[in-house]
Amino acid sequence: MNPIDMSRQDAHLLIALEPVVSRALDSHLNSATDWYPHRYIPWSEGKDYDGVLGGEPWDPTQARLDPAVRVGLIHNLLSEDNLPSYHRVIAELFGLDGAWGTWVNRWTVEEGRHGMAIRDYLVVTRATDPVALEDTRSAHVQGGYEIDYRGDVLASLIYVTLQELATRVSYRNMKQICGEPGCEALLQNIAQDENRHMIFYRAVLEAAVQLVPDRFMSALAHVMRTFRVPGHSAPGFARMGRTMAQAGIYSPAQHHEEVMLPLTRFLRVFHAEGLTQEGEQAREEIADLLKAAEQRANRFSQFLAIPHLPESEAAAGVRR
């Protein structure tokens, strides 16, 4: 498959980045560890559900997992469920030839494990209603996914880098509060995968900054201004997002302090040289966006500090 809807400029950029992609791919394959989802599921806890097998219906009292972690896992699972659409999107962006194509397929292999493992864990431990989970999955996957930056390879690269880092942060924070050893081990593996994916993309971006500094700054400002997680269209996303934010799984504070700041520092955004006026203006916008993100993070932290915070006020802290 070849990239589609792509400018000549983006096609040339993909070719120029191919040697970097090849090195980053080799590094990823050398560091990646295959793991097996079935080894992290407490199958002995499972029992038949109602239906054909005549087992026990699901009941809310059966769920023992931390409620915020349960919500976080459901949210992330719904995001993982759209893997067919994600594969299509990045295959169209990067192509399926050469190192880019090998990466696209390897990434799909690793992401596929995440959804399998999370669903099995939730269903076997009866952590959530399996009927509601399937209904939500069906609705979400039926809607499909399209990246907001279609036709812009550089912005798409920036987006997937930020998204991989954000996902790693959320899995790590769920691990810290879940309180279930088996779940902790599962989340550790997934977080490590997401971190390696981020490192791959970050290496490619590091080269892109040098190749097209002006374009990079403009694309980064655009993505920072418009960023939203891929699961934004999932049923109940706003409610799940509020729960995750209030529990410290992923909030405006994490987005600013653990995603935006580390990436801009690593890429030396404010030390890049060779910018024209266009690039300098974009960099000024990036600085303004970081300040605004810091202000949102501070407001949200202040909301959390209010005793017995009503949900409506906490939601306002997420939205602002």
N, C-alpha and C positions, 0 to 999 in steps of 0.2 A: 504494500500500500504506500502510496506517495502522499506527502503533505498536500493539503488542498487549501484554496482561498488564501494563498500566501504571496506576499510581495516578493519581487526579485531580491530586495534588500534582506528580507528574512531568510530566503533560500540561501543566499550567500553567507549569512551569519551561521546557519546550521552547518554548512560545509566548513567554515572557518573553525567552528567549535568541535568538529568531529574528533581531532586528535586528543583534545581535553576529555571529551566524553569517553574515548577509548581507555585512557589512563584511569579515569574515575571509575569506569566499569570494572577494570582489572582489580583496582583497589577494593571495590565493593565485593566482588566475587571472592577475593582472598580473605575478607574479614567476615562475610556473611556466614551464618550457621543455620543449616537446615534443622528445623525442629518439627515435632509431630503433635498436632493438636490433641489427638486422642489420649496422650500421656498426661494431659493437664485437666482432664474431666473426671470428676468423682462418680464414675459410672455406678458404683455400688450403692449410691444414694438414690439412683433412679428407680422409678416405678411407673407402671402403665397409666396412661391418661384415659379418660372416658372416650367413648367412640367405639370403633371396631373391636378394640381389645377389652372393652368393658372395665377399664381401670377407674382410678379416682379422679374426679374433676379437679381442676386447679382452684385453689382458694387463696385469697390474699394473706391469710394467716400462715401459709406455708413459706412465704418469702422471709429469709433470715438475713439476706445481704443488706449492708448499709443502704438506706433508701437513696441517698445522693449517688452512690456508686452504681446502684441499679439503674438510675436514670441516665448516668453518664455512659454506662455500657450500652443501654438501649439506643441512645443518641448516636454513639460511635458505630454501633452495629448497623443502624439504618444508613449511615454514611458508607460503611463498607459494602452494604448490599448493592449499591449502585456501581459496583466494580465493572460490569459490562460497559456502561456508559463511559466510565473513566478511561478504560482501555481504548475505546473508540476515539475519545478526545485526544489522548496523548499520541496514539498511533497516527491520527490525522495531522497533529502538530509536528511530530518529530520523524514520522515515517517508520517503516519496518525493515529498512535496509541497514546494513553495517552495524556499528556500535550502538547507534540510536535504537535500532530495532531490537537488538539483543537486550538493551536496557528496558525497553517498553515491556517485553515479555517477561523478563526476570522480575521486574517490579510487580507485574500482575500475579505471578506465582506467589510472591511473598505476601502481598495484600490479601490474596484469596484465603490464606490460612487464618488471617485475623477474623474474618467473618465466620468461618466454620467454627473456630474455637469458641468465640463469644456466644454464638447461638447455642452450641451444644452445652456450654456451661450454664447459661440462663435456663434452658429447658430442663436439663437433668436435675438441677438444684431447685427447680420450681421457683425461681426468683422473680418470674413475671408471668403474666397470663399469655400462654402460647397462642391462643386464638387472636387476641388483640395484637400481639407481636406480628403474626402473619398477615393480618389485615392491614396493618400499618406498612409493613414491608411491601406488600402488593401495590398499595396506593403510591408509595414513594418511588418504587422502581418503574411503575407504569408511567410516571411523570418524566422519567429519564433525567439526564443531566447534560448541561452545556456550559462550558467554561465561559466566564464573563469576558474573557480577553481573546476570543476566537479571532484568528487572523493576525494576532500580534504575538509572535514567538517569544520576544524578550519579556513582555509583561506576563505571559503565561509561565515562563521559567521562574520569574520572581514569585508569582502566586503559589506555584507548587512548592517552592522552597519554604515560604512562610507557612503554608498549610501543613507540610510534613513536620516542621518544628512545632507548630501549635498542637498537632495531634500527639506528638511525643510528650509534650508538656501535660496534656490532659490525661494520658495513660499513666504517666509517672505519678501525678497527683491522686488519681484513683487508687493506685497501688498503696500509697501512703496511708489512706484512710479506710481501706476495704475491710481489714481485720480477718480475712480468710486466707490462710497460707497457700492453698491451691490457686486461688484467684490472684494472689500477689505474684506467684511464679508465672502465671499466664500473662499478666499485665507487664511484668518485667521483660518477657520475651518480645511482646508486641512493641513496647516502648523502644527497645533496642533496634528492632527492625525500622521503626519510623525514624530513629536518629540516623541510622545508616543511609536511609533514603534522603534525608535532609542533607547529609554530608556530600552525597553524590551531586545533588543539584547545586549546593553551595559552591562546590569546586568549579562547576560550569559557569556559575554567575561570576565567580572571581575572575575568570578569564574574560567574560563579556564586559566587565567594567573597563578592562584595559583595551579591548577592541573597539568598543563604541561607547565611550564615557557619557557623551551628551544624551544619546538615546537611552542609556541605562538610567540616568538620573530622571529623565522624563517618565520612563516606564515605572520606576520605583515610586515616584510621587503619585502616579495614577493608581497603582495597585494599593498603596497605603490609604489612599483617599476612598477607595471603593471596596476594600476587602470584605468578604463575607465567606463563611465556611461553606463547604460543598453541601452540607446537610440542611441548609437554610430553608429548603422547601419541604422538608419532612413534616408530616402531620404532628402538631404539638411542639414544634421546634422552639417557639418562644417560651413556653412553660419549661421545657427541658433546659434551655439556655439559662433561665433564671435560677433554677435549682443548682445547676453546675457552678454558676458564678457565686452563689451564696455559700456553697460548700467549699469554695477555693479550688475546684477542679479546673475551671477555666473562666476567668473573669477579666474585666478591663485591666486590672492590675497585672495579671499574668500576660495578657496580650502585649502590654507596653514593656514590662520589665524583663520578660523571658522570651519574647519573640522579636518584637521590633528593634529594641535596643541592641541585643546581642548580634543580630544580623547586620545592622547598619555599621556597628563597630567592626565586626569581622571583615566586612567588605571595604572598610576604610572610606566610607562615603564622604566624610567631611575632610578627607585628606587627598582625595583623588585629584589628579592634575590633568592639564590639557583640555579643560572645559571651555566652551565658548559661552557667550552670554546666555544662550538658551539653557545650557547645562547648569550654569550658576543660578539662574532663576528657579530651575527645578530643584536644585539643592536647597535653596532658601525655603521653598515650599515644603520639602522634606523636614527641615528643621521646625517649621511651624506645625506640621502634622504631628511630630513627636511631642511638641509642647502641648498640643491639644489632647493627645493621648494620655500624657502624664496628668493633665487636669482631670480627665474622665476617670482615670485610675484613682486619683486622690478623692474625688467625690464619691466614688463607689465605696472606697474604704471607710469614709466617714459615715455612709449609710449603714454599713455593716456594724459600725460601732454603736449605733443607736439601740438601746435595749428593746427587746420584743418588737423588732422592726416589722411593720405590716408588709405583706407581699407587694401591695401596690407601690409602696415607696421603694422597695428593693428593685422592682421592675423599672421604676423611673431611673434608678441609679445605673441600670444596665443600658437603658436606651440613650441616656444623655451623652 
